[in-house]
């Protein structure tokens, strides 16, 4: 039992030691801590002595007791054993690598939509419209979307061999590529969907995202714009500083962007600087269920100050402030230390169940007021001013998308169309060709199925043709023209 005695002493010493994580209460709290630790040591002693299988201390503490304790706090506080801590450090140091291609994923199918000039994919000879059938000898036909994403991510780490089917080629093609360092573009699309109205999409908040958004706005017209659509859908956050830089582009000097509150941290409000020179045109912010953290800070600040209309569906609800502590024995701890609040006082963090994040930190259903007195509700996440859902997917749309017919037909049609320009019109003749092409592949929708979807099919064909000829940016613009949330934003801005 000497081992248990030593363990008990080390536990008491570790938990009560003077450190940033040590208890800060008085003698009563310290006494309670000693009692609880003693009880834990007694349980461990009994388990070690009597359990049917031998107990491995490393697993009992690093994989059991400590993660179990943190799990009761929230799902984002994590203990790092030596291996996991080293992986975290390597991830922070890692350079993003890739092949410089944009792909379309369907269950069991991967199509090349675009290759970046000078990137490994283009240098190897891969072309838009190619379909990847196998990666390093692994056939893709039976893989799910999740499995394809995992395989593609793994393939980016080292040299890869691809087997590719190309329209018009009698046999499969084989390509070998080595990944190269690729710059991530957090602001990946900006254009004017209507004269004088800009659209900017930010996929993440990285160190230069605020600057890139400003550069995009200025290229579109700057203060001369009549309005702006800021698309934060799918943006799960990133660097807090980048989110603050973005909000500052639209808020007056001294206006609160976000508040930070926590039990052991000083209450703090982050404000737009006194020398801020914000844009004055109307703003519409697009969010969805995957908009989180920094996206919610920006959307909540613009909403509370009546600076922008928020459109879409409720956001994810991740408003945690975390710090990473390096501990002894080469271990570490990512701990939630505070929560983010919008300027009106709403908690961004969504409520969690099973005793996690209860009380004030979990948000509530109370009503709050914007600067003009409009009512907004708490409860976690950002609730849109205008609830707008994506286009519904009917039976025919599901069949056509799942079968991969749009990129496949576009590849063949491009050979007959000749040079493609931005004024391409998908006419009735091309639609009829597509319908006949589908019939050859045993896809024969009835007139009642085809007619209501005719304009959607026309748009999808144009999008795929643009993807493979003018680039994915141009294809995305075609898709956004029919996006219900973009249409709503354009109508709101035009009505101001």
N, C-alpha and C positions, 0 to 999 in steps of 0.2 A: 504493500500500500504506500510505499514511499513515493511512487510516481504520482499517485493521486494527491498526496500532501504537497508535493512540489507544484503540481498543476494548480491546486487551490491557491497557494501563495502567489503564483505568477498571475493568476486571474485577478486576484484582489489588487495586486500591485499595478497591473496594467490598466484596470478600469478606474482606479482611484488616483492614478499618477497625474501630476500637473501637466496638462497639454491643452491644445486648442479644443480637444474633444472631451475633456474631463468634465465631471459634474461641477456646477457652479453654485449649488445650494449650500445650506448650512449643515450643522452636525446631524440633524434629524435625517436629512436626505442621504448623507454619507452612511449613517447607520442602516438605513433601509437598503442601500446598495450592497453593503457587506452581507446582510441577511440573504438577499436574493442571490448573490454570487455563491455564498456558502451552500444554499439549497441546490443551485445548479451543479456545483462540484459533487454534492452527495448523489445526485441523480446519475452523473457521469460515472461515479465510482461504482454504483450498483450495476449500471449497464456494462461497464468494463469487466466486472467480476462475474456476472451471471448471464449475459446475453448468449444465445445459442451460437452465434458466429463471433469471431474475434472482432474487436473494434479497432479501426485504424484512426488514431487521433487526428491526423491530417484531414481525412475525409469528414470526421465527425464535426470538426470546428470550421474548416474552410468551406466545405460543401454543405454543411448542415446547420449548425447552431447560428453562425453569423449571418448567412443569407436568410435563414428563417426569421431572425430578428428584424432584418432590414425589410423583408417582405411585408411586415405589418405596418411599415411606415408609408411606402408608396412604391409603385412598380419601377421607379427610375433610380432609386438609391441602390447602389450595387457595391459588393465587396469584390476586390480583385486579388486573387491569389498571385504568387510570383509570375506564373506563366501568363495569366490574363493581363496583369499590369504591363508586362513586357510587350504583349501584343498591342495594348493600347498605345504605348510609346512608339512602337513601330508604325502604327496606323497614322499617328500624328506627324511622323517624319516622312511618310511614304509619298512618292510622286505618283500621280495618277497616270496610268498607262492605258493605251488602247490602240485600235487599228485605224481610227479616223473614218468610221462608217456609221451611217444611220440606218437602222433596220426596222422592219415591221414584223411583229411577233403574232403568230396565230398558234393554236395548239398543234404541235408537230411540224410547224413550218416557219422558216425565217427567210424574208425577202430583203435584199439590199435596196434601199431607197436612194441613198446618196453616198458618195465618197468625197472626203475632204481633199482638195488639191494638195499634193505632196505628201499625204499621209500613207502609211503602209498599205492600206487597202487599195488605194489608187495605183501605187507603184507596182503592186503585185499583178494588176490587170483585172481585178474584180470590177464589175460595172453595175450601175443601177438596173434593176429588173432581174438580176441573178437570184436564184433560190439556193440557199445552203442546205444540202441534204445530210451532211455528216461533218462532225468536228472531231478531229483526232481519232477517226474510226468509229465514233459513236453516232449511230443513226438518230436523226431527230424526229422521225415520223411518229413515234409513240410517246414523246415527251410532252408534259403539260407546260403551260406558260411559266409556272414557277420553276420547273426543272430546266427550261430553256434559259431563263434568266440566270440561274445558278451556274449552268454550264458555260454560258457566254462570259460571265464574270470570272470564272476560273480560267478560261482560255486566254484572257487578257494578261495573265501573269507570265507567260512564256511563249516560245515559238509555237505556232499552231498550223495544222494541215487541214484544209477544207476541201470537201467534194461538193461541186457546184453544178446545178443544172441551168443552162442558158438557152433561152428561146432561140430556135433556129440551129442550134448546135446538135449534131447527131449523137454525140457521146458526152459523158460527164467530164467536167474540167476539174483539174486539181491545182490548188494554190497553197503556197507556204508563206507565212508572214511572221515577222517578229514584232511585238508591240513596241511602241515608242511613247515618250512622255507627251501627254496631250493637255492643253490648257482648257480648263472647264469654263464655260460661258454661263455665268449665272443669269445674265440678261441675254436671252437667246433670240428674241424677236421683237421688232418694233416697226410700225408702218402706220399709214393713215387710212383706216377703213372708209372714212368719208372725208371730203375736203374740210380741212381745219380741225379735225378731231383725230387725236393720236391714240395709238395703242402700244403699250409696253408690257412685255411679259418677263417676270423675274422668277426663275425656277428655284433659287436658293438665295441666302444672304451670306455672301462671302466678303472678304476684306474690301473689295472695290465695287461692291454692288451699288451702293449709293451713288458713287461717281458715274458708274456705267448707266444708271437710270437717268441721271441728269444729262449726260452726253446724248442719250437716245432722245430725250425730250427736246433738247436744243436742236438736234438734227431734223426733228419733225416740225420745228417752228418756234419752240420756246414759248415765250410769253404771248406770241401772236396766235397760239392755238385757241380754239373755241372750247376745248375740253379734252380730257384725257381718260382713257381706260387703263387702269393699273391691274394687270392680271396676276394674282397671287395664288391661283389654284394649283394644288400639288406642291406648293412651296412649304416645306416642313421646317423652315427656319435656318439657323446657322449662327452667325456671329451677331451678338446683340448690337455692337457698334454699327454694323451695316443697316440693321433695322432702324436704329435711331437716325442715321444719316438720311435714310429714305423718308421717314416721317418729317424731318426738318425741311424737306423740299416744299412742303405744303402748309406748314403751320407757322403762325405768327411768333415773333420773339417772345420768350417767356411762357408760352403755352406748354402745359404738361404733356409729355408723350406717354410716360408710363410710371407707375409707382411700384416700389419694392417694399414688402413688409415680411418680417419673419421674427420668430421668438428671440433668436440670439443675434439678430442683425439690426442695425439702425434703419428706421424708416426713412426712405429716400424717394425723392421725386426727380425724374430726369426730364429736363425742359429743353425746348428749342432755344438756341443761343440768342443773346440780345442783338447780335449783328446779322441774324438770319434775314434773307431776302427771298421769301417763298414765292412760288408761282401763284397766280390768282385765278386761273381758269377753273371751271367746275371739274370735279374728279369723280369717277365711279370705280370702286374697288371690287374685283371679282374674287370670291373665295369658294372653297368647297370643303368636304369632310377631311381632306388631306392638308388643308392649310393649317399650319401649327406654329406656335412659338413666335418667332419674329414676324411672321405674316399676321398673326393675331394682334401683336402690339401695334403694327402699322394700321391695320383695319380698325381696331378699337379706338385709336387716337383720332383718326380722321372722322370716325362716326360720332364720337363724343363731342368733338368740337364743331360738328355740323359742317365739316370741310369736304366730306365726300359721302356719296350714297354707296352702301355695301349691298352687293347683289350676289345671289347664289343660294347655298344651303349652309346650315350652321357649321362652323369650323371645328377642328379636332379637339381643342381645349387642353393645350399643354402650356401652363404658365408657371413652370418651376425654375427657381434659381438654384443651380448646382455648383458645388465646389469639389475638386478632387484633392484628397489628402494622401500623401505618401506616408505609410506607416512602417513599423519595424518589420523585420524578416522579409523585406522586399515585397510587401503587400501594399494595397491601396484601398481607398474608399471614395466613391462618388456619392455625395450626400446632398439631399435637398435641404437647403438652408433658408429659403424664403420663397415668396410667391409674387407674381406680377399682377398688377391691377391697372385697369384702364383709368383714364383721367376722372371719370365719373365715380370710380370706386368699385367697379365690377371685377371679380376675380376671373382671370383668364382660365385658370385650371378647372377642368370639369370635375364634378363629384365622382368619387370612386366608391366601390362597395366593399363589404367584408371588413369594415372598420378602418379602411384606408382613407386618408385625407378627409376626415370628418370635421365638422365645425366650420368656423369662419373661413378657414383656408380652402375649403371645398367649394366655396361660392354658395349662392342661394337663388331663390326665385323672386327676390325683391325687385321692385321697380327703381330705376335710376333715371336721372335727367341729363340730357345733353345741354350744351351751352344755351341753346334757344328754348329749352324746356321740353323738348320731345322726350317721350318715354322710351327707354331701352331696358331690357331685362337682363338680370344676372343669371347665374346658374352654370357658368363655365362655357368657354368658347365664345365666339362672336356670332350673334344672331343677325342675319341680314335684314336690312330695311326692306328689301324686296326678295321674297322667296321665289326662286326660279330654278326649275329642275332641268336636267339634260333632255334632249330629244328622246322620246320613247323608242324602243327597239321592237318593231313588229316581227312577225314570223319571217317575212321575206328578207328583211335587213339582216336578221340573225344568220340565215342560211348563206346569204351572199358574203357576209363578212367572215364567217367561220370557214368557208371553202376557199378563201384567198383568190377569188376570181378577179377582183379589181386590179391588183398589181400585175397579175398574170396577163389579163387582156390588155392592159395599158402597155406592157412591154411589146406585144405584137402590134398594137395600133400605132405606136410611135414610128415604126419602120415605114408605115404607109402615109403618115401625116406629113412627113418632111419636117423642116425647122418649126419648132414650137415657140410661139411668142405669148406674151401676157394677155393678148386679146383673143386667145383661142376660145372658140365657141363649140361646145359639144352639141352638134346638130342632130336632127332626127335620123339622118342616115347613119351616123355613128351609133346612135342608140339602137337602131334596128340591127346593125352588125353585132352589137353586143348581145342582143336578145337571141340572135341566131347562134352565136358562139356559145351561149349558155345552153341552148337546146341540144347542141352537139355533145354536151357534157351532162345531159339528162337533168338539167335544171330548167323546168318549164312552168313558170308562174302563170296563173290565170290572168285574164284581163282585169278582173276585180282586184287582184293582188298587185299587178304591175302599174296600173294607172295612178293610184294614189302615191306611189313611190317614184314616179317618173322624174320629178325634179330633184329628188334626193339622189337618185342614181346618176343623173346628169352631173350633179355636183361632185359625187364620189369619183366618177371617171375623170373629170377635170383635175381633181385633187391628185389622183395617182399619176396622171400624165405629167403634171407639174413636178411632182416629187422626183420623177426619174429624168426630167429634162432640165427644168429651171431651178430645182433644188427644193428641199423640204420646207424652207421658209415660205416659198411661194405656194406650196401645197397647203401649209398650215393656214395661210391667209384665205384660201378658198374654203377650208373647213370652218374658219371663224365667221365667215359671211353668213353661215346658216346656224351658228351657235345661238341658242335662245338667250343666253345671259349677255352675250355681246350685243345682240339686237336690242335687248332691254336697256342696256347701258347707253347705246347710241340714241335711243328714243328719249331717255331722261336728259341727256346732255343737250340734245337738239331742242328740248322743251324749255330749257333754262333761258 
